[in-house]
């Protein structure tokens, strides 16, 4: 049975001209678990949808198959770019392990 950590969404107070910022990570390959190829496709689709909703993506696209160091680098990039009043979305599908 597959369990998915589908996503979590943080919406800060909405302002008329609020900046929208998103981080999308889709890991499909795992060392100690079966592959989940749909997670990469889901991440790409979500990234495109967020872009159509005027979200600026960290790294300009969905990040696919990141290792721990790369994930931390992208999370830190989100933290550096986010400011009070921004609308933030973090999407990370995958196994709930």
N, C-alpha and C positions, 0 to 999 in steps of 0.2 A: 504494500500500500504506500502510496506517495503522500507525503505531507508537504505543503508548500507554505513558506513564509511569503505570502502574496505581496504585501506592501504595507508600508505605514505612511501616513500622510500627516504632515504638520502644516497647518495653515495659521500663519500669524494674522493679527488683525488686518482686515482688508482695507486698503486705501484706494482712492480713485485712480491713482497712477502708480500703484504698488509694483515694484519689480518682482518678476516671477523667475524663480531659479529652481532647477531640478538636477538631481543626480540619479542616473539609471545604470544599474549593474545587473548583468544577466550571466551568471556562471552556469554553464551546461556540463562541464567536464570536472570530475572529482576523483581524487586519488583513492578514496576509501568507500565510494558509493557508485551506484550506477549512473550512467550519463542521463541527463535530462535535456535533450536537444530543444524541447519546446521553450525552455526558459530563455534561451538566446533570442528566439523568434518573438516571444512575448516582450522582452526588453526592447527590442528594436521597434515593435509596434507601439508600445507605450511612449517611447522617445519621440516618435513621429507625431503621435497624438498631442503630447505635451508641447511640442514645437508649434503645432497648429493652434494651440491655446495661448501662444505668446510666452511660453516658458523658455528661458535661456538655459541650455544644457551645459553642465560642467563637462569640459572636454569636447563640446559641440556634437556629441553623439552618445549612444548607449555604449557602455564599456562591457566587453564580452570576455569571459574567462580570465578574470583578474586573479592574481595570487594575493596573499595577505598584504604584502608590502604595497602593491599597487592599489588595493582597496583603501588602505589607510591614507595613501597619497591623495586619492580622489575625495575621501571624506574630509581631509584637511583642506583641500581646495574649496570645497563647499563652505566650510567654516570660515575661511579667509574672505570669501566673496559675499557671504550673507550679511545683511545688516538688519537692524530693527525695522519692522514694518514690511519686510519682504515676505512673499508667499513662497513657501518651500515645499517641494515634493521629493521624497526619496523612495525609489522603487528598487526592490531587490527580491526577485523570485528565486525559489530554490527549495531544497529539502529542509524540512524542519528538524535538523539533526543538531 
